[in-house]
Amino acid sequence: MTDDAWLDALRTHREQKDRYLAGDRNSPVPPDQREVFDGLDYFDPDPDLRFELELREYDDPERITIGTSTDGEREYLAWARFEFEVHGESYALDAYRADADEGRLWVPFRDETNAEETYGAGRYLDLEAADRTDDGRWVVDFNYAYNPFCAYSPRYECPLVPMENWLEVRIEAGEKDYEGPGGGGE
């Protein structure tokens, strides 16, 4: 994908997300805030935070229990690991599946932007089959990092980020924290 095509696709994705949050009846933004919702704040696009990575699948994926924002629990399979570098330092993130037959990967993470610039409990990446390159690597693009629904309203239950996916680096890409009416928008 060319840089222009990547940037156009990212901008289109962000515009569609903002339209969904502002007007869809299933939006996690509370109905009384949708009329004044003027879009999310995002970090500027950064092509250096887009990676094409090998997925290192675990031989025997472990079923783990992850706590949620409402003190509940959800089970996932710790399916695989992505390894990458940011600013010359090596990092890794586990990728999860709800069940072994699921084709998509869920990659939750926390980083050093949490609590001040991004949602305090972390952000997520969802990877689908379309996020694979012709040679089988996965496109892990932090510019698509998004807030879980519980960032918009406490009525949602969101899985918390496992400690294995707490990164000791700033990931300045994707969605910033939602601040409510009058606080969002570029």
Rosetta constraint file for C-alpha pairs under 8 A:
AtomPair CA 1 CA 5 HARMONIC 6.16 0.50
AtomPair CA 1 CA 6 HARMONIC 6.16 0.50
AtomPair CA 2 CA 6 HARMONIC 6.08 0.50
AtomPair CA 3 CA 7 HARMONIC 6.09 0.50
AtomPair CA 3 CA 47 HARMONIC 7.93 0.50
AtomPair CA 4 CA 8 HARMONIC 6.06 0.50
AtomPair CA 5 CA 9 HARMONIC 6.06 0.50
AtomPair CA 6 CA 10 HARMONIC 6.18 0.50
AtomPair CA 7 CA 11 HARMONIC 6.13 0.50
AtomPair CA 7 CA 45 HARMONIC 7.47 0.50
AtomPair CA 8 CA 12 HARMONIC 6.10 0.50
AtomPair CA 9 CA 13 HARMONIC 6.11 0.50
AtomPair CA 10 CA 14 HARMONIC 6.24 0.50
AtomPair CA 10 CA 143 HARMONIC 7.67 0.50
AtomPair CA 10 CA 144 HARMONIC 7.52 0.50
AtomPair CA 11 CA 15 HARMONIC 6.18 0.50
AtomPair CA 12 CA 16 HARMONIC 6.14 0.50
AtomPair CA 13 CA 17 HARMONIC 6.14 0.50
AtomPair CA 14 CA 18 HARMONIC 6.17 0.50
AtomPair CA 15 CA 19 HARMONIC 6.23 0.50
AtomPair CA 16 CA 20 HARMONIC 6.13 0.50
AtomPair CA 17 CA 21 HARMONIC 6.16 0.50
AtomPair CA 18 CA 22 HARMONIC 6.07 0.50
AtomPair CA 18 CA 38 HARMONIC 7.79 0.50
AtomPair CA 18 CA 39 HARMONIC 5.07 0.50
AtomPair CA 18 CA 40 HARMONIC 6.53 0.50
AtomPair CA 19 CA 23 HARMONIC 5.98 0.50
AtomPair CA 19 CA 24 HARMONIC 7.55 0.50
AtomPair CA 19 CA 39 HARMONIC 7.84 0.50
AtomPair CA 20 CA 24 HARMONIC 5.03 0.50
AtomPair CA 20 CA 27 HARMONIC 6.37 0.50
AtomPair CA 21 CA 27 HARMONIC 4.92 0.50
AtomPair CA 21 CA 28 HARMONIC 6.84 0.50
AtomPair CA 21 CA 29 HARMONIC 6.12 0.50
AtomPair CA 21 CA 34 HARMONIC 7.36 0.50
AtomPair CA 21 CA 37 HARMONIC 7.99 0.50
AtomPair CA 21 CA 39 HARMONIC 7.90 0.50
AtomPair CA 22 CA 27 HARMONIC 7.21 0.50
AtomPair CA 22 CA 29 HARMONIC 7.39 0.50
AtomPair CA 22 CA 34 HARMONIC 4.93 0.50
AtomPair CA 22 CA 35 HARMONIC 7.02 0.50
AtomPair CA 22 CA 37 HARMONIC 5.80 0.50
AtomPair CA 22 CA 38 HARMONIC 7.50 0.50
AtomPair CA 22 CA 39 HARMONIC 7.47 0.50
AtomPair CA 23 CA 27 HARMONIC 7.12 0.50
AtomPair CA 23 CA 34 HARMONIC 6.65 0.50
AtomPair CA 28 CA 149 HARMONIC 5.74 0.50
AtomPair CA 28 CA 150 HARMONIC 7.82 0.50
AtomPair CA 28 CA 152 HARMONIC 5.94 0.50
AtomPair CA 28 CA 153 HARMONIC 6.50 0.50
AtomPair CA 29 CA 33 HARMONIC 6.52 0.50
AtomPair CA 29 CA 34 HARMONIC 6.36 0.50
AtomPair CA 29 CA 152 HARMONIC 5.35 0.50
AtomPair CA 29 CA 153 HARMONIC 6.60 0.50
AtomPair CA 30 CA 34 HARMONIC 6.59 0.50
AtomPair CA 30 CA 152 HARMONIC 7.36 0.50
AtomPair CA 30 CA 153 HARMONIC 6.71 0.50
AtomPair CA 31 CA 35 HARMONIC 7.77 0.50
AtomPair CA 33 CA 37 HARMONIC 6.03 0.50
AtomPair CA 33 CA 180 HARMONIC 7.29 0.50
AtomPair CA 33 CA 181 HARMONIC 5.97 0.50
AtomPair CA 36 CA 181 HARMONIC 5.95 0.50
AtomPair CA 36 CA 182 HARMONIC 6.97 0.50
AtomPair CA 37 CA 180 HARMONIC 7.69 0.50
AtomPair CA 37 CA 181 HARMONIC 5.93 0.50
AtomPair CA 37 CA 182 HARMONIC 7.07 0.50
AtomPair CA 37 CA 184 HARMONIC 7.20 0.50
AtomPair CA 38 CA 182 HARMONIC 7.39 0.50
AtomPair CA 38 CA 184 HARMONIC 6.14 0.50
AtomPair CA 38 CA 185 HARMONIC 5.21 0.50
AtomPair CA 39 CA 184 HARMONIC 5.53 0.50
AtomPair CA 39 CA 185 HARMONIC 4.23 0.50
AtomPair CA 39 CA 186 HARMONIC 7.10 0.50
AtomPair CA 40 CA 175 HARMONIC 7.01 0.50
AtomPair CA 40 CA 176 HARMONIC 7.29 0.50
AtomPair CA 40 CA 178 HARMONIC 6.64 0.50
AtomPair CA 40 CA 184 HARMONIC 4.78 0.50
AtomPair CA 40 CA 185 HARMONIC 4.77 0.50
AtomPair CA 40 CA 186 HARMONIC 7.05 0.50
AtomPair CA 41 CA 175 HARMONIC 6.18 0.50
AtomPair CA 41 CA 176 HARMONIC 5.36 0.50
AtomPair CA 41 CA 177 HARMONIC 7.28 0.50
AtomPair CA 41 CA 178 HARMONIC 7.37 0.50
AtomPair CA 41 CA 184 HARMONIC 5.28 0.50
AtomPair CA 41 CA 185 HARMONIC 4.98 0.50
AtomPair CA 41 CA 186 HARMONIC 5.56 0.50
AtomPair CA 42 CA 173 HARMONIC 7.22 0.50
AtomPair CA 42 CA 174 HARMONIC 5.59 0.50
AtomPair CA 42 CA 175 HARMONIC 4.50 0.50
AtomPair CA 42 CA 176 HARMONIC 5.21 0.50
AtomPair CA 42 CA 186 HARMONIC 7.27 0.50
AtomPair CA 43 CA 143 HARMONIC 7.81 0.50
AtomPair CA 43 CA 172 HARMONIC 6.05 0.50
AtomPair CA 43 CA 173 HARMONIC 4.98 0.50
AtomPair CA 43 CA 174 HARMONIC 5.63 0.50
AtomPair CA 43 CA 175 HARMONIC 6.46 0.50
AtomPair CA 43 CA 176 HARMONIC 6.66 0.50
AtomPair CA 44 CA 173 HARMONIC 6.76 0.50
AtomPair CA 44 CA 174 HARMONIC 7.94 0.50
AtomPair CA 45 CA 143 HARMONIC 6.14 0.50
AtomPair CA 45 CA 173 HARMONIC 6.51 0.50
AtomPair CA 45 CA 174 HARMONIC 7.62 0.50
AtomPair CA 46 CA 50 HARMONIC 7.49 0.50
AtomPair CA 46 CA 143 HARMONIC 6.79 0.50
AtomPair CA 46 CA 173 HARMONIC 6.55 0.50
AtomPair CA 49 CA 86 HARMONIC 7.66 0.50
AtomPair CA 49 CA 141 HARMONIC 6.11 0.50
AtomPair CA 49 CA 142 HARMONIC 5.65 0.50
AtomPair CA 49 CA 143 HARMONIC 6.84 0.50
AtomPair CA 49 CA 171 HARMONIC 7.81 0.50
AtomPair CA 49 CA 173 HARMONIC 7.12 0.50
AtomPair CA 50 CA 139 HARMONIC 7.00 0.50
AtomPair CA 50 CA 140 HARMONIC 5.87 0.50
AtomPair CA 50 CA 141 HARMONIC 4.06 0.50
AtomPair CA 50 CA 142 HARMONIC 6.11 0.50
AtomPair CA 50 CA 143 HARMONIC 7.12 0.50
AtomPair CA 51 CA 84 HARMONIC 7.58 0.50
AtomPair CA 51 CA 138 HARMONIC 7.89 0.50
AtomPair CA 51 CA 139 HARMONIC 5.61 0.50
AtomPair CA 51 CA 140 HARMONIC 5.12 0.50
AtomPair CA 51 CA 141 HARMONIC 5.99 0.50
AtomPair CA 52 CA 133 HARMONIC 7.52 0.50
AtomPair CA 52 CA 137 HARMONIC 5.79 0.50
AtomPair CA 52 CA 138 HARMONIC 5.38 0.50
AtomPair CA 52 CA 139 HARMONIC 4.52 0.50
AtomPair CA 52 CA 140 HARMONIC 6.23 0.50
AtomPair CA 53 CA 82 HARMONIC 6.60 0.50
AtomPair CA 53 CA 83 HARMONIC 7.26 0.50
AtomPair CA 53 CA 84 HARMONIC 7.41 0.50
AtomPair CA 53 CA 137 HARMONIC 5.14 0.50
AtomPair CA 53 CA 138 HARMONIC 5.19 0.50
AtomPair CA 53 CA 139 HARMONIC 6.41 0.50
AtomPair CA 53 CA 140 HARMONIC 7.00 0.50
AtomPair CA 54 CA 82 HARMONIC 6.66 0.50
AtomPair CA 54 CA 83 HARMONIC 7.83 0.50
AtomPair CA 54 CA 136 HARMONIC 7.67 0.50
AtomPair CA 54 CA 137 HARMONIC 4.93 0.50
AtomPair CA 54 CA 138 HARMONIC 6.38 0.50
AtomPair CA 55 CA 80 HARMONIC 6.30 0.50
AtomPair CA 55 CA 81 HARMONIC 6.02 0.50
AtomPair CA 55 CA 82 HARMONIC 5.57 0.50
AtomPair CA 55 CA 137 HARMONIC 6.83 0.50
AtomPair CA 55 CA 138 HARMONIC 6.86 0.50
AtomPair CA 56 CA 80 HARMONIC 5.29 0.50
AtomPair CA 56 CA 81 HARMONIC 5.10 0.50
AtomPair CA 56 CA 82 HARMONIC 6.39 0.50
AtomPair CA 57 CA 61 HARMONIC 7.93 0.50
AtomPair CA 57 CA 79 HARMONIC 5.96 0.50
AtomPair CA 57 CA 80 HARMONIC 4.01 0.50
AtomPair CA 57 CA 81 HARMONIC 6.40 0.50
AtomPair CA 58 CA 78 HARMONIC 7.85 0.50
AtomPair CA 58 CA 79 HARMONIC 5.93 0.50
AtomPair CA 58 CA 80 HARMONIC 5.23 0.50
AtomPair CA 58 CA 81 HARMONIC 7.64 0.50
AtomPair CA 61 CA 77 HARMONIC 5.84 0.50
AtomPair CA 61 CA 78 HARMONIC 5.44 0.50
AtomPair CA 61 CA 79 HARMONIC 5.10 0.50
AtomPair CA 61 CA 80 HARMONIC 7.55 0.50
AtomPair CA 62 CA 77 HARMONIC 5.50 0.50
AtomPair CA 62 CA 78 HARMONIC 5.40 0.50
AtomPair CA 62 CA 79 HARMONIC 7.35 0.50
AtomPair CA 63 CA 75 HARMONIC 6.63 0.50
AtomPair CA 63 CA 76 HARMONIC 5.63 0.50
AtomPair CA 63 CA 77 HARMONIC 4.43 0.50
AtomPair CA 63 CA 78 HARMONIC 6.36 0.50
AtomPair CA 64 CA 75 HARMONIC 5.62 0.50
AtomPair CA 64 CA 76 HARMONIC 5.49 0.50
AtomPair CA 64 CA 77 HARMONIC 6.09 0.50
AtomPair CA 64 CA 78 HARMONIC 6.82 0.50
AtomPair CA 65 CA 73 HARMONIC 6.26 0.50
AtomPair CA 65 CA 74 HARMONIC 5.59 0.50
AtomPair CA 65 CA 75 HARMONIC 4.52 0.50
AtomPair CA 65 CA 76 HARMONIC 6.48 0.50
AtomPair CA 66 CA 73 HARMONIC 5.51 0.50
AtomPair CA 66 CA 74 HARMONIC 5.30 0.50
AtomPair CA 66 CA 75 HARMONIC 6.12 0.50
AtomPair CA 66 CA 76 HARMONIC 7.36 0.50
AtomPair CA 66 CA 159 HARMONIC 6.30 0.50
AtomPair CA 66 CA 160 HARMONIC 6.55 0.50
AtomPair CA 66 CA 161 HARMONIC 7.77 0.50
AtomPair CA 66 CA 162 HARMONIC 6.82 0.50
AtomPair CA 67 CA 71 HARMONIC 6.28 0.50
AtomPair CA 67 CA 72 HARMONIC 5.74 0.50
AtomPair CA 67 CA 73 HARMONIC 4.45 0.50
AtomPair CA 67 CA 74 HARMONIC 6.48 0.50
AtomPair CA 67 CA 159 HARMONIC 5.90 0.50
AtomPair CA 67 CA 160 HARMONIC 5.73 0.50
AtomPair CA 68 CA 72 HARMONIC 5.01 0.50
AtomPair CA 68 CA 73 HARMONIC 5.55 0.50
AtomPair CA 68 CA 74 HARMONIC 7.22 0.50
AtomPair CA 68 CA 157 HARMONIC 6.17 0.50
AtomPair CA 68 CA 158 HARMONIC 5.20 0.50
AtomPair CA 68 CA 159 HARMONIC 4.18 0.50
AtomPair CA 68 CA 160 HARMONIC 5.17 0.50
AtomPair CA 69 CA 150 HARMONIC 7.49 0.50
AtomPair CA 69 CA 157 HARMONIC 5.54 0.50
AtomPair CA 69 CA 158 HARMONIC 5.28 0.50
AtomPair CA 69 CA 159 HARMONIC 6.33 0.50
AtomPair CA 69 CA 160 HARMONIC 6.38 0.50
AtomPair CA 70 CA 157 HARMONIC 5.66 0.50
AtomPair CA 70 CA 158 HARMONIC 7.52 0.50
AtomPair CA 72 CA 157 HARMONIC 7.85 0.50
AtomPair CA 73 CA 159 HARMONIC 7.56 0.50
AtomPair CA 74 CA 159 HARMONIC 7.01 0.50
AtomPair CA 75 CA 98 HARMONIC 6.88 0.50
AtomPair CA 76 CA 96 HARMONIC 6.15 0.50
AtomPair CA 76 CA 97 HARMONIC 5.66 0.50
AtomPair CA 76 CA 98 HARMONIC 4.68 0.50
AtomPair CA 76 CA 99 HARMONIC 6.87 0.50
AtomPair CA 77 CA 96 HARMONIC 5.44 0.50
AtomPair CA 77 CA 97 HARMONIC 5.19 0.50
AtomPair CA 77 CA 98 HARMONIC 6.07 0.50
AtomPair CA 77 CA 99 HARMONIC 6.46 0.50
AtomPair CA 77 CA 100 HARMONIC 7.39 0.50
AtomPair CA 78 CA 94 HARMONIC 6.63 0.50
AtomPair CA 78 CA 95 HARMONIC 6.25 0.50
AtomPair CA 78 CA 96 HARMONIC 4.77 0.50
AtomPair CA 78 CA 97 HARMONIC 6.84 0.50
AtomPair CA 79 CA 94 HARMONIC 7.29 0.50
AtomPair CA 79 CA 95 HARMONIC 5.74 0.50
AtomPair CA 79 CA 96 HARMONIC 5.08 0.50
AtomPair CA 79 CA 97 HARMONIC 6.26 0.50
AtomPair CA 80 CA 94 HARMONIC 5.71 0.50
AtomPair CA 80 CA 95 HARMONIC 5.21 0.50
AtomPair CA 80 CA 96 HARMONIC 6.97 0.50
AtomPair CA 81 CA 92 HARMONIC 6.62 0.50
AtomPair CA 81 CA 93 HARMONIC 5.61 0.50
AtomPair CA 81 CA 94 HARMONIC 4.38 0.50
AtomPair CA 81 CA 95 HARMONIC 5.76 0.50
AtomPair CA 82 CA 92 HARMONIC 5.44 0.50
AtomPair CA 82 CA 93 HARMONIC 5.30 0.50
AtomPair CA 82 CA 94 HARMONIC 6.37 0.50
AtomPair CA 82 CA 95 HARMONIC 7.32 0.50
AtomPair CA 83 CA 90 HARMONIC 7.15 0.50
AtomPair CA 83 CA 91 HARMONIC 5.78 0.50
AtomPair CA 83 CA 92 HARMONIC 4.32 0.50
AtomPair CA 83 CA 93 HARMONIC 6.65 0.50
AtomPair CA 84 CA 90 HARMONIC 5.78 0.50
AtomPair CA 84 CA 91 HARMONIC 5.46 0.50
AtomPair CA 84 CA 92 HARMONIC 6.23 0.50
AtomPair CA 85 CA 89 HARMONIC 5.18 0.50
AtomPair CA 85 CA 90 HARMONIC 4.44 0.50
AtomPair CA 85 CA 91 HARMONIC 5.86 0.50
AtomPair CA 86 CA 90 HARMONIC 6.67 0.50
AtomPair CA 86 CA 91 HARMONIC 7.45 0.50
AtomPair CA 86 CA 169 HARMONIC 7.83 0.50
AtomPair CA 91 CA 167 HARMONIC 7.23 0.50
AtomPair CA 92 CA 165 HARMONIC 7.50 0.50
AtomPair CA 93 CA 107 HARMONIC 7.21 0.50
AtomPair CA 93 CA 109 HARMONIC 7.49 0.50
AtomPair CA 93 CA 164 HARMONIC 7.14 0.50
AtomPair CA 93 CA 165 HARMONIC 5.28 0.50
AtomPair CA 94 CA 107 HARMONIC 6.63 0.50
AtomPair CA 94 CA 164 HARMONIC 7.12 0.50
AtomPair CA 94 CA 165 HARMONIC 6.42 0.50
AtomPair CA 95 CA 105 HARMONIC 5.88 0.50
AtomPair CA 95 CA 106 HARMONIC 5.63 0.50
AtomPair CA 95 CA 107 HARMONIC 4.84 0.50
AtomPair CA 95 CA 108 HARMONIC 7.73 0.50
AtomPair CA 96 CA 105 HARMONIC 5.58 0.50
AtomPair CA 96 CA 106 HARMONIC 5.07 0.50
AtomPair CA 96 CA 107 HARMONIC 6.38 0.50
AtomPair CA 97 CA 102 HARMONIC 6.42 0.50
AtomPair CA 97 CA 103 HARMONIC 7.94 0.50
AtomPair CA 97 CA 104 HARMONIC 6.89 0.50
AtomPair CA 97 CA 105 HARMONIC 5.56 0.50
AtomPair CA 97 CA 106 HARMONIC 6.28 0.50
AtomPair CA 98 CA 102 HARMONIC 6.85 0.50
AtomPair CA 103 CA 128 HARMONIC 6.85 0.50
AtomPair CA 103 CA 129 HARMONIC 6.77 0.50
AtomPair CA 104 CA 126 HARMONIC 7.10 0.50
AtomPair CA 104 CA 127 HARMONIC 5.55 0.50
AtomPair CA 104 CA 128 HARMONIC 4.64 0.50
AtomPair CA 104 CA 129 HARMONIC 6.62 0.50
AtomPair CA 105 CA 126 HARMONIC 5.86 0.50
AtomPair CA 105 CA 127 HARMONIC 4.99 0.50
AtomPair CA 105 CA 128 HARMONIC 6.60 0.50
AtomPair CA 106 CA 124 HARMONIC 7.17 0.50
AtomPair CA 106 CA 125 HARMONIC 6.05 0.50
AtomPair CA 106 CA 126 HARMONIC 4.84 0.50
AtomPair CA 106 CA 127 HARMONIC 6.41 0.50
AtomPair CA 107 CA 124 HARMONIC 5.73 0.50
AtomPair CA 107 CA 125 HARMONIC 4.99 0.50
AtomPair CA 107 CA 126 HARMONIC 6.23 0.50
AtomPair CA 107 CA 127 HARMONIC 7.75 0.50
AtomPair CA 108 CA 122 HARMONIC 7.08 0.50
AtomPair CA 108 CA 123 HARMONIC 5.84 0.50
AtomPair CA 108 CA 124 HARMONIC 4.22 0.50
AtomPair CA 108 CA 125 HARMONIC 6.12 0.50
AtomPair CA 108 CA 161 HARMONIC 5.55 0.50
AtomPair CA 108 CA 162 HARMONIC 7.80 0.50
AtomPair CA 108 CA 165 HARMONIC 6.86 0.50
AtomPair CA 109 CA 122 HARMONIC 5.63 0.50
AtomPair CA 109 CA 123 HARMONIC 5.63 0.50
AtomPair CA 109 CA 124 HARMONIC 6.14 0.50
AtomPair CA 109 CA 161 HARMONIC 5.75 0.50
AtomPair CA 109 CA 162 HARMONIC 7.79 0.50
AtomPair CA 109 CA 165 HARMONIC 5.01 0.50
AtomPair CA 109 CA 166 HARMONIC 5.80 0.50
AtomPair CA 109 CA 167 HARMONIC 7.09 0.50
AtomPair CA 110 CA 114 HARMONIC 6.57 0.50
AtomPair CA 110 CA 121 HARMONIC 7.02 0.50
AtomPair CA 110 CA 122 HARMONIC 4.41 0.50
AtomPair CA 110 CA 123 HARMONIC 6.39 0.50
AtomPair CA 110 CA 161 HARMONIC 6.68 0.50
AtomPair CA 110 CA 165 HARMONIC 6.44 0.50
AtomPair CA 110 CA 166 HARMONIC 4.66 0.50
AtomPair CA 110 CA 167 HARMONIC 5.89 0.50
AtomPair CA 111 CA 122 HARMONIC 7.26 0.50
AtomPair CA 111 CA 166 HARMONIC 5.88 0.50
AtomPair CA 111 CA 167 HARMONIC 4.70 0.50
AtomPair CA 111 CA 168 HARMONIC 5.95 0.50
AtomPair CA 111 CA 169 HARMONIC 5.79 0.50
AtomPair CA 111 CA 170 HARMONIC 5.62 0.50
AtomPair CA 111 CA 171 HARMONIC 6.22 0.50
AtomPair CA 112 CA 167 HARMONIC 7.09 0.50
AtomPair CA 112 CA 168 HARMONIC 6.09 0.50
AtomPair CA 112 CA 169 HARMONIC 5.45 0.50
AtomPair CA 112 CA 170 HARMONIC 4.65 0.50
AtomPair CA 112 CA 171 HARMONIC 7.18 0.50
AtomPair CA 113 CA 117 HARMONIC 5.36 0.50
AtomPair CA 113 CA 118 HARMONIC 5.66 0.50
AtomPair CA 113 CA 170 HARMONIC 5.52 0.50
AtomPair CA 113 CA 171 HARMONIC 6.75 0.50
AtomPair CA 113 CA 172 HARMONIC 7.23 0.50
AtomPair CA 114 CA 118 HARMONIC 4.70 0.50
AtomPair CA 114 CA 119 HARMONIC 5.56 0.50
AtomPair CA 114 CA 120 HARMONIC 4.55 0.50
AtomPair CA 114 CA 121 HARMONIC 7.02 0.50
AtomPair CA 114 CA 122 HARMONIC 6.31 0.50
AtomPair CA 115 CA 119 HARMONIC 5.80 0.50
AtomPair CA 115 CA 120 HARMONIC 3.90 0.50
AtomPair CA 115 CA 121 HARMONIC 7.56 0.50
AtomPair CA 116 CA 120 HARMONIC 7.35 0.50
AtomPair CA 116 CA 177 HARMONIC 7.97 0.50
AtomPair CA 117 CA 176 HARMONIC 5.75 0.50
AtomPair CA 117 CA 177 HARMONIC 5.84 0.50
AtomPair CA 118 CA 122 HARMONIC 7.37 0.50
AtomPair CA 118 CA 123 HARMONIC 7.90 0.50
AtomPair CA 118 CA 175 HARMONIC 7.06 0.50
AtomPair CA 118 CA 176 HARMONIC 4.41 0.50
AtomPair CA 118 CA 177 HARMONIC 4.12 0.50
AtomPair CA 118 CA 178 HARMONIC 7.89 0.50
AtomPair CA 119 CA 123 HARMONIC 6.83 0.50
AtomPair CA 119 CA 147 HARMONIC 6.53 0.50
AtomPair CA 119 CA 151 HARMONIC 6.56 0.50
AtomPair CA 119 CA 176 HARMONIC 6.79 0.50
AtomPair CA 119 CA 177 HARMONIC 4.59 0.50
AtomPair CA 119 CA 178 HARMONIC 7.24 0.50
AtomPair CA 120 CA 177 HARMONIC 7.94 0.50
AtomPair CA 121 CA 160 HARMONIC 6.59 0.50
AtomPair CA 121 CA 161 HARMONIC 7.09 0.50
AtomPair CA 122 CA 147 HARMONIC 7.26 0.50
AtomPair CA 122 CA 160 HARMONIC 7.53 0.50
AtomPair CA 122 CA 161 HARMONIC 6.43 0.50
AtomPair CA 123 CA 145 HARMONIC 6.07 0.50
AtomPair CA 123 CA 146 HARMONIC 5.39 0.50
AtomPair CA 123 CA 147 HARMONIC 4.94 0.50
AtomPair CA 123 CA 148 HARMONIC 6.41 0.50
AtomPair CA 124 CA 145 HARMONIC 5.51 0.50
AtomPair CA 124 CA 146 HARMONIC 5.39 0.50
AtomPair CA 124 CA 147 HARMONIC 6.45 0.50
AtomPair CA 124 CA 148 HARMONIC 6.82 0.50
AtomPair CA 125 CA 140 HARMONIC 7.95 0.50
AtomPair CA 125 CA 142 HARMONIC 7.34 0.50
AtomPair CA 125 CA 144 HARMONIC 6.74 0.50
AtomPair CA 125 CA 145 HARMONIC 5.20 0.50
AtomPair CA 125 CA 146 HARMONIC 6.63 0.50
AtomPair CA 127 CA 131 HARMONIC 5.93 0.50
AtomPair CA 127 CA 138 HARMONIC 7.95 0.50
AtomPair CA 127 CA 139 HARMONIC 7.88 0.50
AtomPair CA 127 CA 140 HARMONIC 7.54 0.50
AtomPair CA 128 CA 132 HARMONIC 7.77 0.50
AtomPair CA 131 CA 138 HARMONIC 5.75 0.50
AtomPair CA 131 CA 139 HARMONIC 5.25 0.50
AtomPair CA 131 CA 140 HARMONIC 7.78 0.50
AtomPair CA 132 CA 136 HARMONIC 5.68 0.50
AtomPair CA 132 CA 137 HARMONIC 5.48 0.50
AtomPair CA 132 CA 138 HARMONIC 4.41 0.50
AtomPair CA 132 CA 139 HARMONIC 5.83 0.50
AtomPair CA 133 CA 137 HARMONIC 5.28 0.50
AtomPair CA 133 CA 138 HARMONIC 6.20 0.50
AtomPair CA 133 CA 139 HARMONIC 7.01 0.50
AtomPair CA 141 CA 145 HARMONIC 7.49 0.50
AtomPair CA 142 CA 171 HARMONIC 7.45 0.50
AtomPair CA 142 CA 173 HARMONIC 5.59 0.50
AtomPair CA 142 CA 174 HARMONIC 5.94 0.50
AtomPair CA 143 CA 173 HARMONIC 4.61 0.50
AtomPair CA 143 CA 174 HARMONIC 4.08 0.50
AtomPair CA 143 CA 175 HARMONIC 7.72 0.50
AtomPair CA 144 CA 173 HARMONIC 7.53 0.50
AtomPair CA 144 CA 174 HARMONIC 5.06 0.50
AtomPair CA 144 CA 175 HARMONIC 7.45 0.50
AtomPair CA 145 CA 173 HARMONIC 6.95 0.50
AtomPair CA 145 CA 174 HARMONIC 4.52 0.50
AtomPair CA 145 CA 175 HARMONIC 6.05 0.50
AtomPair CA 146 CA 174 HARMONIC 6.24 0.50
AtomPair CA 146 CA 175 HARMONIC 5.27 0.50
AtomPair CA 147 CA 151 HARMONIC 6.15 0.50
AtomPair CA 147 CA 175 HARMONIC 6.59 0.50
AtomPair CA 147 CA 176 HARMONIC 7.83 0.50
AtomPair CA 147 CA 177 HARMONIC 7.42 0.50
AtomPair CA 148 CA 152 HARMONIC 7.96 0.50
AtomPair CA 148 CA 158 HARMONIC 6.47 0.50
AtomPair CA 149 CA 153 HARMONIC 6.80 0.50
AtomPair CA 149 CA 156 HARMONIC 6.18 0.50
AtomPair CA 149 CA 157 HARMONIC 7.84 0.50
AtomPair CA 149 CA 158 HARMONIC 6.98 0.50
AtomPair CA 150 CA 154 HARMONIC 5.39 0.50
AtomPair CA 150 CA 155 HARMONIC 6.97 0.50
AtomPair CA 150 CA 156 HARMONIC 4.90 0.50
AtomPair CA 150 CA 157 HARMONIC 6.26 0.50
AtomPair CA 150 CA 158 HARMONIC 5.98 0.50
AtomPair CA 151 CA 177 HARMONIC 7.62 0.50
AtomPair CA 151 CA 178 HARMONIC 6.67 0.50
AtomPair CA 152 CA 178 HARMONIC 6.69 0.50
AtomPair CA 152 CA 180 HARMONIC 7.62 0.50
AtomPair CA 161 CA 165 HARMONIC 6.52 0.50
AtomPair CA 161 CA 166 HARMONIC 7.39 0.50
AtomPair CA 162 CA 166 HARMONIC 7.24 0.50
AtomPair CA 178 CA 183 HARMONIC 7.16 0.50
AtomPair CA 178 CA 184 HARMONIC 6.40 0.50
AtomPair CA 179 CA 183 HARMONIC 4.79 0.50
AtomPair CA 179 CA 184 HARMONIC 6.23 0.50
AtomPair CA 180 CA 184 HARMONIC 6.82 0.50
